[in-house]
Amino acid sequence: MSTKPAYAVTMTSDTPWLSAREEHMWRGWLRLNAELNATLQRELLDDGLSMPDYDVLVSLTDSPDGRVRVTDLARELYWERSRVSHHVTRMQKRGLVERVECSEDGRGAFVAVTAAGRAAIERAAPGHVRAVRRLVFDALTGEEVARLDATIDALLARIDGVGAEPARGDR
């Protein structure tokens, strides 16, 4: 019996294939991301918001004046600027946000939370936080949270550094 994963049997290359344990962890990670996202999305829909709506509203309400430049919002959410623009248009039609011209330079625009948007996130946030606690933090010890936090930070630092350093095999 081969120790290579099934998908590697027909592949010929110098690729260092994942071990059975690594493959199991990787597929579990993908499933966790998909299922956690889907569950949180379903719970937010009960409050009339999508996960992207919630993300936008969190960014806006975290800002002291309740508004953020479109470009900064895209950067903060890790979205393309066009995705932000389209999503903001949909949220604007529902009265959750508004576009405000930038008086400082006249080029850019701000996205600002409306009273309806603030009310929507104030309704949704408690349930969302309870769901995150129930689905994630209640299943982990304090030590596990600290280790997972450090692991996530290390992985994000590696991703942020992609292109800044040679790949492992190129060293």
C-alpha positions in Angstrom: 0.0 0.0 0.0 1.4 3.4 -1.0 1.9 6.1 1.6 1.3 8.8 -1.1 -2.1 10.4 -1.1 -4.4 9.1 -3.8 -4.1 12.3 -5.9 -0.4 11.9 -6.0 -0.3 8.5 -7.5 -0.6 9.7 -11.1 1.5 12.8 -10.6 5.2 12.9 -11.4 7.2 15.8 -10.0 9.5 16.7 -7.2 6.6 18.0 -5.2 6.9 17.1 -1.5 3.4 15.6 -1.1 1.5 16.0 2.2 1.7 13.2 4.7 -1.5 11.5 5.6 -1.6 13.5 8.9 -0.9 16.8 7.0 -3.5 16.0 4.4 -6.1 15.2 7.2 -5.3 18.4 9.0 -5.5 20.5 5.8 -8.8 19.0 4.7 -10.1 19.5 8.2 -9.0 23.1 8.1 -10.8 23.7 4.8 -13.9 22.0 6.2 -13.8 24.0 9.4 -13.5 27.3 7.5 -16.4 26.4 5.2 -18.7 25.0 7.9 -17.9 27.8 10.4 -18.6 30.4 7.8 -21.8 28.8 6.6 -23.1 28.4 10.2 -22.3 32.0 11.1 -23.8 33.2 7.9 -27.1 31.3 8.6 -27.3 32.8 12.1 -26.7 36.4 10.8 -29.4 35.9 8.1 -31.8 35.6 11.0 -31.0 39.2 11.8 -31.3 40.3 8.1 -27.6 40.6 7.5 -25.1 38.6 5.4 -21.6 38.0 6.6 -20.2 40.6 4.2 -22.8 43.1 5.5 -21.6 42.4 9.0 -18.0 42.8 8.1 -18.6 46.1 6.5 -20.7 47.4 9.4 -18.1 46.2 11.9 -15.4 48.2 10.0 -17.6 51.3 9.9 -18.7 51.2 13.5 -15.1 50.5 14.7 -14.2 53.9 13.1 -14.6 56.8 15.5 -16.7 58.8 13.0 -18.5 55.9 11.5 -17.0 56.3 8.1 -14.1 54.8 6.1 -12.7 55.6 2.7 -13.6 53.0 0.1 -10.0 52.1 -0.6 -9.2 51.7 3.1 -12.3 49.5 3.6 -11.2 47.3 0.7 -7.8 47.0 2.3 -9.2 46.3 5.8 -11.6 43.6 4.5 -9.1 42.0 2.0 -11.5 42.7 -0.8 -11.0 44.1 -4.3 -12.1 47.7 -4.5 -14.8 46.7 -7.1 -16.3 44.2 -4.6 -16.5 46.8 -2.0 -18.2 49.2 -4.4 -20.8 46.7 -5.5 -21.5 45.5 -2.0 -21.8 49.0 -0.7 -24.3 49.8 -3.5 -26.4 46.9 -2.4 -26.2 47.9 1.3 -27.0 51.5 0.3 -30.2 50.4 -1.4 -31.2 48.8 1.9 -30.4 52.0 3.9 -27.5 50.5 5.9 -24.8 52.7 4.6 -24.3 55.9 2.5 -21.6 57.3 0.3 -20.2 60.6 1.4 -17.9 62.6 -0.8 -14.5 63.5 0.6 -14.4 67.2 1.1 -10.6 67.2 1.6 -9.6 66.1 -1.9 -12.7 65.7 -3.9 -11.4 62.4 -5.5 -12.3 59.7 -3.0 -15.5 58.9 -1.2 -16.3 57.6 2.3 -18.7 54.9 3.2 -20.6 55.8 6.3 -22.9 53.8 8.5 -26.5 55.1 8.7 -28.7 55.0 11.8 -30.4 51.9 10.3 -27.0 50.2 9.7 -26.0 51.0 13.3 -29.3 49.6 14.6 -28.8 46.4 12.4 -25.4 45.7 13.8 -26.4 46.4 17.3 -29.2 43.8 16.9 -27.0 41.2 15.2 -23.7 41.5 17.2 -24.8 39.9 20.5 -26.1 36.8 18.7 -23.0 36.7 16.4 -20.7 36.9 19.4 -22.6 34.2 21.2 -22.4 31.9 18.1 -18.6 32.5 17.8 -18.2 31.7 21.5 -20.3 28.6 21.3 -18.7 27.3 18.1 -15.1 28.2 18.8 -14.1 29.4 22.2 -16.2 27.1 24.4 -14.5 24.2 22.8 -11.0 25.3 23.6 -9.0 25.8 26.8 -7.2 29.1 27.4 -3.9 27.4 26.5 -5.3 26.1 23.2 -6.6 29.6 22.4 -3.1 31.1 23.0 -1.5 28.4 20.9 -4.0 28.8 18.0 -3.6 32.6 18.2 0.2 32.2 17.9 -0.2 29.7 15.1 -2.5 32.0 13.1 -0.2 34.9 13.6 2.8 32.9 12.3 0.8 31.7 9.3 -0.5 35.2 8.5 3.1 36.6 8.8 4.3 34.0 6.4 1.5 34.8 3.9 2.2 38.5 4.3 5.8 37.8 3.5 5.1 35.8 0.3 7.2 37.3 -2.4 9.5 38.9 0.2 11.6 35.8 0.7 12.5 32.8 -1.5 10.4 29.6 -1.3 11.8 27.0 1.0 13.2 24.9 -1.9 15.0 28.0 -3.4 17.1 28.7 -0.4 
